[in-house]
Structure formats: C-alpha cells, structure tokens
C-alpha cells in the first residue's frame, strides 16, 4: 500500500506510516460529490461505533474551505487530509470519489470499494480487516 504524509484540514501532519498496527479505513471524498454526502453519516456512525480501527479521509480535488465545511456539516470525527496534486489518489489508483480502502493492521489493502458505501458493504469490507460494525 502506498505510504503518504499529508496535512490535515486542521493543519497537522498525518502519515500513513504512523497508522501501522491498527486496521485503517481510508475514504477518498470531496464536498462537491453527491454520493460522498450520502455516505458521510454512515461513515461517521462507523467511526463512532467500531472499535480498534482508524479512519482517514483524503480530500480529492476540492478546496480546503469547502472540505472543512463538509467535515463540520457531517461532524466527521476522523482526520481528513488534503491531497493537493492528487498524488496520493494516483498512487492508490483512485478513479473517482467516493472510493474507500480497507487496510489491515499489517498495512495490506484487503478491500477496495468504489462508489458510496451502504451498511452491508461497509460491514462486509470491515470484516476483511478484522473490524465488526
């Protein structure tokens, strides 16, 4: 899996390498993306209820102010990082948003979901990294 170090919407540095040892769900999203808006409440619920998992949002081709407003509107509890030249998206092979990657505790991508998640697809893919929801 591609490693990255990017800046969060709150201005702190976040490195994927710093997430090792814990299953991680990486969601590529944008404020202008209607399906991203549809899945945001479910991802918030997952982040609040699932145990032993980290969530990371990667802002895809969006303005920082619009992304901050989205994060506030949907009360997204996990950090989101800016990907200014979309290099992280390119490295992950993202074709469009939303796209979500399920990474196990060893840093191996176990599942990729293209399009908006629903409760069943989120449960199924989370199980692949040892997380129940």
N, C-alpha and C positions, 0 to 999 in steps of 0.2 A: 504494500500500500504506500502511496506517495506521502512523504512527510511534508509538513508545512509549518511555517511560523508566520502568523499574520497579526494584524492589530484588531482588537475587538472594537465594537461600537462605542465602548466607554474609554477607549484609548490605551488599553493594556495589551501587552504582547501575549499571544497564546500560541503554543507549539503543540503539534500533534504528538511529538515525541514525549511531551510532558503528560500525555494521557495514558501512557503504557500501563499495563497491569489491570486495566478496568475495561470492560466492554464499552464501546462508544458508538453512538448513532450520530452520523454526520448528514445533515439535511441542507441541500443547496436550495436557496429560495430567493425571491425578490418581492418587493412590496407591490409591484405592478402585476404580479402573477395571480390571476383569479384562483386557480387550484391551490396555490400556496396559502391563500387566505382561507380557503375551505378546510385545509388540513391543520392549520395552526392551532385551533382549540384542542384537537386530538393530541397533537404533539406536546402541548402544554400539560394536558392531563397525564400523558405518559411520563413526562419528566418529573411530575409531582408524585406519581404513584409507584413507578418502577424503582426497584432498589438495585444498587450496585451497577449503575450504568451512568455514563456521562452523555450529555447531549451537546452538540456543537452545530451552530448554524453557519453556513457560508453564504454571504450575500453575493448574488450573481447579477452582474451588470445593472447596478442600481446606485442611486445617490445615497450617501451616508445619512442625510437628514430624513429622507423618505424611509430608509431602513430603520432608523431609530423610532420614527413614528409608528411603523408597523409593529416593532418589538413592544412598544408601550401599549398600543391598542390591543394586542392579543396577550399581553402580560407573559411574554415568553421568558421562562425562568433560567434558561441556559444561555451561555455566551454566544454571540454571533460575531463573526469576523468579516472584515472587508477583503475582497479579492480583486483589487483594482484593475489588473490586466487580465483577469480571469485565468491566470496561470494555474492555480490550484484546480479549478474546474477542468481545464485542459488536461492536467496530469491525471485526474480521476476519470477522464473520458466522459464528462457530463455533456449530454446532447441538448438538454433543456431543463427547465425547472417546472415543478419540483422534482428532485431526484435525491434519494436517500440511500446511504451506505451503512451497513451493519457490520461493525468491526469487532472481532473477538478480543479477549484480553491479551492475546499474543500479537495483536496488530495486523491480523489477517482479515481481509474483507470476506465475510461469509455470505453476504447477500447484498443485492442492489435492487432498489425498487424505483422504477421510472413512473412518473405521474403521481397524483395525490394518493396518500395512504388512506386507507379506511381501517376500522378497528381490526378486522380479520387479517388484513395484510400486515399490519403493524405487529399483531400478536405472533403470527407465523414467522416473520423475519426476526423478531426479537428473540424467539426461542432458539434460533440458529446461533445466537451468541450467548446463550445461557441466561436470558433475561425473561422473566414472566411478567405479564401485564394482563 
